[in-house]
């Protein structure tokens, strides 16, 4: 392993001396080897972070695998494929293969994934998570493994490169469409309460309602889980009220499917008796009966842009003090058959 450096650059010998370990131990930590005591690893990681060490040789050197790693906390067979297709198309253009990993919760991958990715040493990592824990951030940076968060679901830290979409304006557009059709009793089913995109979409809903001078019944705002079951269960609650809504804005197309199911159970016709707007514009939305009005979230392009950014950061790391690359892509309303003016 090379340890020489330009004047003023921290070397592995410096790190080893300060941490009180051998160069072999430093090498094991840098390469994600598991045969290092946890306390020793923590001490080395701390010194690496404090000294601002970055492994030399960005780009494709230092036996870097010709891989781009894509990490999800769960694989949705419809939604995830859009992101996967985007990442794979860009990876292919650059002669890279894609490694697909499922790990952790929606907030961050598991610790064992971090050890694994350091052993695999991909060109870059694309993470579909809300954020990345600071210690993982430091570990990847010290190995010069760039990462980018595809962020349809959260609000990552300011120093984390990310590609997201305009959730607030999407919620605003969906609700304004229903208002313009003449609806006043408009309910909303968003995602989990601890996800920033859920709150942003509801904020857009609130802004549209307030701008139109329409009252907001807090009982008509429900938090789901972005899955069919969450949309169905929350819609049942809303549709069983004495005064039910004439329109529902669902914070994902999968939840909109659940709303359609709950309406069918009750003999409620869509859009004659109930208008439904989804969010994401997954391919299935245009094949439903009725075809789903929805907010188009450019999932495939988000995957493409994240992959491009990760590859670019591998070649040209962000200099200290420079702004962190972040991108928010526009959403747009796609009007189909599931919305209409209220009956009567």
Secondary structure, DSSP 8 states (H G I E B T S, - for coil): ------TT---HHHHHHHHT--HHHHHHHHTT-S-S-HHHHHHHHHHHHHTT---S--TT-TT--SEEEEEESS--TTHHHHHHHHHHHHHHHTT-EEEEEE-S-SS---HHHHHHHHHH--SEEEEESS---HHHHHHHHHTT-EEEEEESS----TTS-EEEE-HHHHHHHHHHHHHHTT--SEEEEES-TT-HHHHHHHHHHHHHHHHTT----GGGEEE--SSHHHHHHHHHHHHTSSS--SEEEESSHHHHHHHHHHHHHTT--TTTT-EEEEEE--GGGGTSSS--EEEE--HHHHHHHHHHHHHHHHHS---TTS---EEEE--EEE--SS------
